[in-house]
Amino acid sequence: MKLIHKKHALQALKQFILFSAIIHLFSLSLFSIIKRDGTLLNYFDILDIDLFFPFVGEGIGSQVLSFVVAIIVYFVLYCVCSYKK
């Protein structure tokens, strides 16, 4: 029996997590449209940070800060990926 290579297992795990995240965001987006509630797409709620910091996902300030943090995280990851190549 051939052993699973660590590289392939890690790659499969990455793809599984990405696939799950895409499906999760798609279903949240769809449900947000159906319910007409944009607060469902709050980045802090998606990450469940409210488990550690209650009320972080409430209010208009949280919505704005959530969007800003998501954009910052995206650009940091973009810069890191661009720097590696």
C-alpha positions as CSV (number, residue, x, y, z in Angstrom):
1,M,0.0,0.0,0.0
2,K,1.4,3.3,-1.0
3,L,1.7,5.9,1.7
4,I,0.1,9.3,1.2
5,H,2.7,11.9,0.5
6,K,2.6,14.9,2.9
7,K,2.8,17.3,0.0
8,H,-0.3,15.9,-1.6
9,A,-2.2,15.7,1.7
10,L,-1.4,19.3,2.4
11,Q,-2.4,20.4,-1.1
12,A,-5.7,18.5,-0.7
13,L,-6.3,20.1,2.7
14,K,-5.8,23.5,1.2
15,Q,-8.1,22.9,-1.6
16,F,-10.7,21.4,0.7
17,I,-10.6,24.5,3.0
18,L,-10.8,26.8,0.0
19,F,-13.7,24.9,-1.5
20,S,-15.6,24.9,1.8
21,A,-15.0,28.7,2.3
22,I,-16.2,29.4,-1.2
23,I,-19.4,27.4,-0.7
24,H,-19.9,29.1,2.7
25,L,-19.5,32.6,1.3
26,F,-21.8,31.7,-1.7
27,S,-24.5,30.4,0.6
28,L,-24.1,33.4,3.0
29,S,-24.4,35.8,0.0
30,L,-27.4,34.1,-1.4
31,F,-29.1,34.0,2.0
32,S,-28.2,37.7,2.5
33,I,-29.9,38.6,-0.8
34,I,-33.0,36.5,0.0
35,K,-33.3,38.0,3.5
36,R,-32.2,41.4,2.4
37,D,-29.8,41.6,5.3
38,G,-26.3,42.7,4.5
39,T,-25.2,42.2,8.1
40,L,-24.9,38.5,7.4
41,L,-21.7,39.3,5.4
42,N,-20.0,40.9,8.3
43,Y,-16.4,39.7,8.3
44,F,-16.2,39.4,12.1
45,D,-19.4,37.3,12.1
46,I,-18.0,35.0,9.3
47,L,-14.9,34.4,11.3
48,D,-16.9,34.0,14.6
49,I,-14.8,36.5,16.4
50,D,-17.9,37.3,18.4
51,L,-17.2,34.1,20.3
52,F,-14.2,35.9,21.9
53,F,-15.4,39.5,21.7
54,P,-19.2,39.7,22.2
55,F,-21.0,42.5,20.3
56,V,-18.1,43.0,17.9
57,G,-20.5,42.3,15.0
58,E,-23.2,44.7,16.0
59,G,-23.8,48.3,14.7
60,I,-22.9,50.3,11.6
61,G,-19.4,50.9,12.9
62,S,-18.8,47.1,13.0
63,Q,-20.0,46.8,9.4
64,V,-17.6,49.5,8.2
65,L,-14.7,48.2,10.3
66,S,-15.4,44.7,9.0
67,F,-15.2,45.8,5.4
68,V,-12.0,47.8,6.0
69,V,-10.3,44.8,7.8
70,A,-11.3,42.4,5.0
71,I,-9.8,44.8,2.4
72,I,-6.6,45.2,4.5
73,V,-6.3,41.4,4.9
74,Y,-6.8,40.9,1.1
75,F,-4.1,43.4,0.2
76,V,-1.7,42.0,2.7
77,L,-2.2,38.5,1.3
78,Y,-1.9,39.9,-2.2
79,C,1.4,41.6,-1.4
80,V,2.8,38.5,0.3
81,C,1.8,36.3,-2.7
82,S,3.2,38.9,-5.1
83,Y,6.5,39.1,-3.2
84,K,7.0,35.3,-3.3
85,K,7.0,35.2,-7.1
